[in-house]
Amino acid sequence: DELLIRSGYSAALIAKNNDESAARLENVQELSPSINGYLPKPLMPQYGSMKIGLIYFAQCFAKEMGEYNINVNCVCPGYVHTAMYAENGMAMKDYNPAAFKDAQNTEDIVKKLGEMGSALHRPQRPEDLANATMFLASDAASEITGQVLNVDSGVVFR
């Protein structure tokens, strides 16, 4: 959330100072929601609510920053082995032992999540998210703002 505030603050400063070169360098302000904003989970309403709230915030921010030629978009990852899974992933096995019976570690948990719930049957890699982010930061995406790009191997279709 601190990064989110700093990103928004820097975009506002660029706009206020009308610094065209800086606006081109920081044209895309990305937030970090996830597909969990679309997938209700028992015992986790606060997590999904926060994620869907970031999408709403980004869309409002896109409206505000558009006049300054600043694009605001969201990249929603699917299942990527992150610190959250490294710390809490094995708890999923306790919650649903049948689904994760062969999982020996958190990497196995994330792999199984990707296999179970996605059309492409695989989890995401950090570079998958980096590629989506680089696209949104490129000139090829200059007309894309206020949008959500799900990088999730086909878990959520919107």
Secondary structure as GFF3:
##gff-version 3
##sequence-region A 1 158
A	DSSP	alpha_helix	2	17	.	.	.	ID=ss1
A	DSSP	alpha_helix	20	25	.	.	.	ID=ss2
A	DSSP	beta_strand	28	31	.	.	.	ID=ss3
A	DSSP	three_ten_helix	35	37	.	.	.	ID=ss4
A	DSSP	alpha_helix	45	65	.	.	.	ID=ss5
A	DSSP	three_ten_helix	66	68	.	.	.	ID=ss6
A	DSSP	beta_strand	71	77	.	.	.	ID=ss7
A	DSSP	alpha_helix	83	95	.	.	.	ID=ss8
A	DSSP	alpha_helix	106	117	.	.	.	ID=ss9
A	DSSP	alpha_helix	126	137	.	.	.	ID=ss10
A	DSSP	three_ten_helix	139	141	.	.	.	ID=ss11
A	DSSP	beta_strand	148	151	.	.	.	ID=ss12
###
